[in-house]
């Protein structure tokens, strides 16, 4: 894999993490607006899930495995 491919992959991971954190912030804002308290444990769990997704994407980038397998796509052996 070339250096440009690695850089694009890292940028892709950063974009996905930013979008997931933005979605979480919007949901948190909406819950606060509806006066529904969100426990700190739920917030930490969400951030941990986002971190695990980012780690999986980074490992997939390093080892060259697909992040998402398409349904009906041929299996590479």
Biotite code that builds the C-alpha atoms (Angstrom):
import biotite.structure as struc

atoms = struc.array([
    struc.Atom([0.000, 0.000, 0.000], chain_id="A", res_id=1, res_name="UNK", atom_name="CA", element="C"),
    struc.Atom([1.285, 3.420, -0.879], chain_id="A", res_id=2, res_name="UNK", atom_name="CA", element="C"),
    struc.Atom([1.770, 6.325, 1.473], chain_id="A", res_id=3, res_name="UNK", atom_name="CA", element="C"),
    struc.Atom([-1.117, 8.217, -0.108], chain_id="A", res_id=4, res_name="UNK", atom_name="CA", element="C"),
    struc.Atom([-3.411, 5.230, 0.502], chain_id="A", res_id=5, res_name="UNK", atom_name="CA", element="C"),
    struc.Atom([-2.434, 5.122, 4.167], chain_id="A", res_id=6, res_name="UNK", atom_name="CA", element="C"),
    struc.Atom([-2.961, 8.864, 4.553], chain_id="A", res_id=7, res_name="UNK", atom_name="CA", element="C"),
    struc.Atom([-6.385, 8.659, 2.892], chain_id="A", res_id=8, res_name="UNK", atom_name="CA", element="C"),
    struc.Atom([-7.280, 5.728, 5.153], chain_id="A", res_id=9, res_name="UNK", atom_name="CA", element="C"),
    struc.Atom([-6.309, 7.641, 8.286], chain_id="A", res_id=10, res_name="UNK", atom_name="CA", element="C"),
    struc.Atom([-8.310, 10.662, 7.088], chain_id="A", res_id=11, res_name="UNK", atom_name="CA", element="C"),
    struc.Atom([-11.260, 8.346, 6.458], chain_id="A", res_id=12, res_name="UNK", atom_name="CA", element="C"),
    struc.Atom([-11.011, 6.969, 9.999], chain_id="A", res_id=13, res_name="UNK", atom_name="CA", element="C"),
    struc.Atom([-10.882, 10.510, 11.416], chain_id="A", res_id=14, res_name="UNK", atom_name="CA", element="C"),
    struc.Atom([-13.982, 11.491, 9.422], chain_id="A", res_id=15, res_name="UNK", atom_name="CA", element="C"),
    struc.Atom([-15.923, 8.440, 10.617], chain_id="A", res_id=16, res_name="UNK", atom_name="CA", element="C"),
    struc.Atom([-14.969, 9.099, 14.254], chain_id="A", res_id=17, res_name="UNK", atom_name="CA", element="C"),
    struc.Atom([-15.912, 12.778, 13.935], chain_id="A", res_id=18, res_name="UNK", atom_name="CA", element="C"),
    struc.Atom([-19.308, 11.901, 12.439], chain_id="A", res_id=19, res_name="UNK", atom_name="CA", element="C"),
    struc.Atom([-20.030, 9.330, 15.145], chain_id="A", res_id=20, res_name="UNK", atom_name="CA", element="C"),
    struc.Atom([-19.085, 11.776, 17.894], chain_id="A", res_id=21, res_name="UNK", atom_name="CA", element="C"),
    struc.Atom([-21.221, 14.482, 16.251], chain_id="A", res_id=22, res_name="UNK", atom_name="CA", element="C"),
    struc.Atom([-24.200, 12.124, 16.133], chain_id="A", res_id=23, res_name="UNK", atom_name="CA", element="C"),
    struc.Atom([-23.657, 11.311, 19.807], chain_id="A", res_id=24, res_name="UNK", atom_name="CA", element="C"),
    struc.Atom([-23.459, 14.998, 20.685], chain_id="A", res_id=25, res_name="UNK", atom_name="CA", element="C"),
    struc.Atom([-26.688, 15.724, 18.801], chain_id="A", res_id=26, res_name="UNK", atom_name="CA", element="C"),
    struc.Atom([-28.472, 12.873, 20.577], chain_id="A", res_id=27, res_name="UNK", atom_name="CA", element="C"),
    struc.Atom([-27.132, 14.120, 23.931], chain_id="A", res_id=28, res_name="UNK", atom_name="CA", element="C"),
    struc.Atom([-28.274, 17.667, 23.132], chain_id="A", res_id=29, res_name="UNK", atom_name="CA", element="C"),
    struc.Atom([-31.733, 16.389, 22.156], chain_id="A", res_id=30, res_name="UNK", atom_name="CA", element="C"),
    struc.Atom([-32.015, 14.346, 25.371], chain_id="A", res_id=31, res_name="UNK", atom_name="CA", element="C"),
    struc.Atom([-30.982, 17.357, 27.443], chain_id="A", res_id=32, res_name="UNK", atom_name="CA", element="C"),
    struc.Atom([-33.494, 19.496, 25.556], chain_id="A", res_id=33, res_name="UNK", atom_name="CA", element="C"),
    struc.Atom([-36.220, 16.975, 26.408], chain_id="A", res_id=34, res_name="UNK", atom_name="CA", element="C"),
    struc.Atom([-34.989, 17.021, 30.045], chain_id="A", res_id=35, res_name="UNK", atom_name="CA", element="C"),
    struc.Atom([-34.053, 13.353, 29.858], chain_id="A", res_id=36, res_name="UNK", atom_name="CA", element="C"),
    struc.Atom([-30.773, 12.913, 31.735], chain_id="A", res_id=37, res_name="UNK", atom_name="CA", element="C"),
    struc.Atom([-28.117, 10.718, 30.153], chain_id="A", res_id=38, res_name="UNK", atom_name="CA", element="C"),
    struc.Atom([-25.912, 8.979, 32.729], chain_id="A", res_id=39, res_name="UNK", atom_name="CA", element="C"),
    struc.Atom([-22.158, 9.460, 32.542], chain_id="A", res_id=40, res_name="UNK", atom_name="CA", element="C"),
    struc.Atom([-21.687, 5.714, 32.150], chain_id="A", res_id=41, res_name="UNK", atom_name="CA", element="C"),
    struc.Atom([-23.704, 5.762, 28.916], chain_id="A", res_id=42, res_name="UNK", atom_name="CA", element="C"),
    struc.Atom([-21.570, 8.624, 27.581], chain_id="A", res_id=43, res_name="UNK", atom_name="CA", element="C"),
    struc.Atom([-18.359, 6.774, 28.418], chain_id="A", res_id=44, res_name="UNK", atom_name="CA", element="C"),
    struc.Atom([-19.707, 3.578, 26.880], chain_id="A", res_id=45, res_name="UNK", atom_name="CA", element="C"),
    struc.Atom([-20.578, 5.409, 23.663], chain_id="A", res_id=46, res_name="UNK", atom_name="CA", element="C"),
    struc.Atom([-17.086, 6.910, 23.450], chain_id="A", res_id=47, res_name="UNK", atom_name="CA", element="C"),
    struc.Atom([-15.606, 3.449, 24.093], chain_id="A", res_id=48, res_name="UNK", atom_name="CA", element="C"),
    struc.Atom([-17.705, 1.977, 21.265], chain_id="A", res_id=49, res_name="UNK", atom_name="CA", element="C"),
    struc.Atom([-16.539, 4.753, 18.925], chain_id="A", res_id=50, res_name="UNK", atom_name="CA", element="C"),
    struc.Atom([-12.936, 4.054, 19.957], chain_id="A", res_id=51, res_name="UNK", atom_name="CA", element="C"),
    struc.Atom([-13.392, 0.326, 19.250], chain_id="A", res_id=52, res_name="UNK", atom_name="CA", element="C"),
    struc.Atom([-14.812, 1.106, 15.812], chain_id="A", res_id=53, res_name="UNK", atom_name="CA", element="C"),
    struc.Atom([-11.814, 3.350, 15.103], chain_id="A", res_id=54, res_name="UNK", atom_name="CA", element="C"),
    struc.Atom([-9.418, 0.634, 16.300], chain_id="A", res_id=55, res_name="UNK", atom_name="CA", element="C"),
    struc.Atom([-11.113, -1.933, 14.062], chain_id="A", res_id=56, res_name="UNK", atom_name="CA", element="C"),
    struc.Atom([-10.855, 0.410, 11.086], chain_id="A", res_id=57, res_name="UNK", atom_name="CA", element="C"),
    struc.Atom([-7.172, 1.050, 11.830], chain_id="A", res_id=58, res_name="UNK", atom_name="CA", element="C"),
    struc.Atom([-6.420, -2.687, 12.028], chain_id="A", res_id=59, res_name="UNK", atom_name="CA", element="C"),
    struc.Atom([-8.366, -3.213, 8.797], chain_id="A", res_id=60, res_name="UNK", atom_name="CA", element="C"),
    struc.Atom([-6.258, -0.497, 7.153], chain_id="A", res_id=61, res_name="UNK", atom_name="CA", element="C"),
    struc.Atom([-2.981, -1.973, 8.375], chain_id="A", res_id=62, res_name="UNK", atom_name="CA", element="C"),
    struc.Atom([-3.744, -5.566, 7.365], chain_id="A", res_id=63, res_name="UNK", atom_name="CA", element="C"),
    struc.Atom([-5.672, -4.707, 4.203], chain_id="A", res_id=64, res_name="UNK", atom_name="CA", element="C"),
    struc.Atom([-8.885, -6.484, 5.157], chain_id="A", res_id=65, res_name="UNK", atom_name="CA", element="C"),
    struc.Atom([-12.223, -4.982, 4.111], chain_id="A", res_id=66, res_name="UNK", atom_name="CA", element="C"),
    struc.Atom([-14.018, -2.989, 6.774], chain_id="A", res_id=67, res_name="UNK", atom_name="CA", element="C"),
    struc.Atom([-17.474, -3.942, 5.494], chain_id="A", res_id=68, res_name="UNK", atom_name="CA", element="C"),
    struc.Atom([-18.173, -7.118, 3.549], chain_id="A", res_id=69, res_name="UNK", atom_name="CA", element="C"),
    struc.Atom([-20.708, -6.623, 0.798], chain_id="A", res_id=70, res_name="UNK", atom_name="CA", element="C"),
    struc.Atom([-23.563, -9.111, 0.597], chain_id="A", res_id=71, res_name="UNK", atom_name="CA", element="C"),
    struc.Atom([-23.157, -11.279, -2.455], chain_id="A", res_id=72, res_name="UNK", atom_name="CA", element="C"),
    struc.Atom([-19.526, -10.341, -2.983], chain_id="A", res_id=73, res_name="UNK", atom_name="CA", element="C"),
    struc.Atom([-17.201, -13.244, -3.776], chain_id="A", res_id=74, res_name="UNK", atom_name="CA", element="C"),
    struc.Atom([-15.062, -14.535, -0.915], chain_id="A", res_id=75, res_name="UNK", atom_name="CA", element="C"),
    struc.Atom([-11.342, -14.009, -1.405], chain_id="A", res_id=76, res_name="UNK", atom_name="CA", element="C"),
    struc.Atom([-9.299, -17.015, -0.401], chain_id="A", res_id=77, res_name="UNK", atom_name="CA", element="C"),
])
